[in-house]
Amino acid sequence: MKPYAEMTKEELASLKEQLMIQYKEYQERGLNLNMSRGKPCIEQLDLSMGMMDALTSGADMTCEDGTDCRNYGVLDGIREAKELIGDMMENPVDNIIIYGNSSLNVMYDTISRSMTHGVMGNTPWCKLDKVKFLCPVPGYDRHFAITEYFGIEMINVPMTPTGPDMDMVEELVSSDEAIKGIWCVPKYSNPQGISYSDETVRRFARLKPAAKDFRIYWDNAYGVHHLYDHDQDHLIEILAECKRAGNPDLVYKFASTSKISFPGSGIAAMAASQNNLEEIKKQLQIQTIGHDKVNQLRHVRFFKDIHGLVEHMRKHADILRPKFETVLQVLDNELGGLGIGEWTKPKGGYFISFDSMDGCAKQIVAACKKAGVVMTGAGATYPYGKDPHDSNIRIAPTYPSLEDLDTAMHIFTLCVKIASINKLLEEA
Amino acid sequence: MKPYAEMTKEELASLKEQLMIQYKEYQERGLNLNMSRGKPCIEQLDLSMGMMDALTSGADMTCEDGTDCRNYGVLDGIREAKELIGDMMENPVDNIIIYGNSSLNVMYDTISRSMTHGVMGNTPWCKLDKVKFLCPVPGYDRHFAITEYFGIEMINVPMTPTGPDMDMVEELVSSDEAIKGIWCVPKYSNPQGISYSDETVRRFARLKPAAKDFRIYWDNAYGVHHLYDHDQDHLIEILAECKRAGNPDLVYKFASTSKISFPGSGIAAMAASQNNLEEIKKQLQIQTIGHDKVNQLRHVRFFKDIHGLVEHMRKHADILRPKFETVLQVLDNELGGLGIGEWTKPKGGYFISFDSMDGCAKQIVAACKKAGVVMTGAGATYPYGKDPHDSNIRIAPTYPSLEDLDTAMHIFTLCVKIASINKLLEEA
């Protein structure tokens, strides 16, 4: 098949007719498939069911330091959970706070605290006329939703294959005191699966922000979520880089076990400098007496240590690898060489990012929906839901079965083809 | 023994000498006893260990409506948890949101949201010059800490045997638009163990606040925490009362299972009108994808229903009753008739409240500490830690063993006697 752009109007029209027949056939099947959210599948959830036996009624519920995990106390997490998550995040226990079940919640609370109380003695953001955040795009819709909710102005920064456009980040951050933060998913990014290069991380660590209360929001959600054993991205550790660069307080790191144990029933954590943590704990002790230590202990007893956790992630990879490969294969087979779309080939994480021809994404997602395939809303990967090119679509291959995924991707690629022809015919 | 006030200076001085000998003997024992916080004891924690077996690796993890509790989703709690907690809070499931592990956290977040986003379209509190809260005193230090943290001015309202002084509450709330809320522990109050009378609750429901965004913060922390089977306080249900009074949105109710299952590993909840809940959920969906549903399911499978929960509370009562009785007995035996202190005799909850002669509380708590008995800090039961009479001391009898409690209370009453004599001698 030749590139669509090289086809005549007549060829395109005739092709569209054939494709519409296929589309109608799919529609008649009344399918209900979902590739919209980064949800683990049932087989993945089953991997952690052993955790339910990690603490039984006869279990010793005391920590190594003698703390009874069942009672009040321990604001920032039990020591052994800090060790496990610290090893995962590549940070010492002294730089870790263990939270509740959701790192998103920790990020929200961090922004909220900055609004009401400011960051390290600086003016609370709610007292400022303008607060801005940098948003690498495409990015994670729930990040953008938080900053939007707080009325923070979001500025798009284009992603490159090595991370955000650092020239732009450096220029903006150093010149505008209203810019207080940047959302980053530095490894296997949402949605592109891009891992920031060593240079990108070092340039982040060496930023000279105009705002003293500027922080990098480093959401390392997929730090250990590789698809392959021997072909993994490596991300250098930013907290150490920041320290080395004389910017120890520049970054808040976030992580959780949501896609390791159970989404919604895992444990979340933050890593940051001791200056940052001290300030955060002053607030945290007002907000709560402590997080769920029993669940922290349950995680430690189940995974034992970082090696156990890494082994566990292999099992996730075994389930997810064929799913990613199915998506990529259908994309290659159906769209390869047609010049109507580009997509990423991540080595980990939860998503594949697809870019259609400009102005086609909404149409594609709408057409998919009418044929029974729910995709993440077009535009969702951009602040305010506005993709200036209307081209980016996030594909979440993890939840559906291989068979459903294959069907869903055939429908998706069919919709891409039809929308692209419509666009080319309009322009002709 | 006759009342201290009727003793001569010489009698008091001689008595003090004897008491100081006893005090020094206690000091030499190098004790380390703690009656400072409302922590369940180990025997109470053991009562819920069966919950660890409620979900095993072979368990069915689906809710009644088919939701897999292990995956993302369900912002406001699983249906069966809403039923259990709804029955406990005496509210329909439609008025319930199930949260994470801490109702204190929910209260903090509620204040925080009011600061940044306001309440139902009213001006965010952070944009106002002045925000005030009413604080029935003595009350719960962690409540006061939240409002203090947000720079909210706290106004003391005296407690009476039927609840807060409602004449004062009505007058203040109806005349001052800056008053946005009141902290209430309406049943077995912290620290006095007072339950609000029917009239008090009805007067709350009929408040006509000057501020449209005034809310009653109804922290029913001890709703099912009775000490006796047949001698229980009854609190009328305020949400229904508010509805009846034409004030459906006036109240936020809070509760948790922290002192039912495990402190820090229980489930928390809010009950409110649907208008309130709708607004709250708009924010909640930005803050999190959902709370820990596995732990919700674990609680439901263990307690089964409200009857199971009530039966469980009987076991707590069996452990706590002798502790409360020990405290009261030592108080009666040692201080009865001396005219140097008054105390409450609660039928439930976690505390006994003691009022010394004016100006003695700090001295008593300090003297206890030097003899190895840690009490809640004097003043802690008042906003800003300032007890205007320096007389209130909160006694938390739940954690220590009966033997330790007996010793600790003898030291406490000894310190009360000595401080009272000091005071009387000063005045003489």
Interface residues (C-beta under 8 A of the other chain):
Chain A: R37 K39 P40 I42 L45 S48 M49 G50 M51 M52 D53 L55 T56 S57 G58 A59 M61 D68 C69 R70 N71 Y72 G73 G100 N101 S102 L104 N105 Y108 D109 S112 M115 T116 H117 P124 C126 K127 R142 A145 I146 Y149 F150 S258 F262 P263 G264 S265 Q283 I286 Q287 T288 I289 G290 H291 D292 K293 V294 N295
Chain B: R37 K39 P40 I42 L45 S48 M49 G50 M51 M52 D53 L55 T56 S57 G58 A59 M61 D68 C69 R70 N71 Y72 G73 G100 N101 S102 L104 N105 Y108 D109 S112 M115 T116 H117 P124 C126 K127 R142 A145 I146 Y149 F150 S258 F262 P263 G264 S265 Q283 I286 Q287 T288 I289 G290 H291 D292 K293 V294 N295
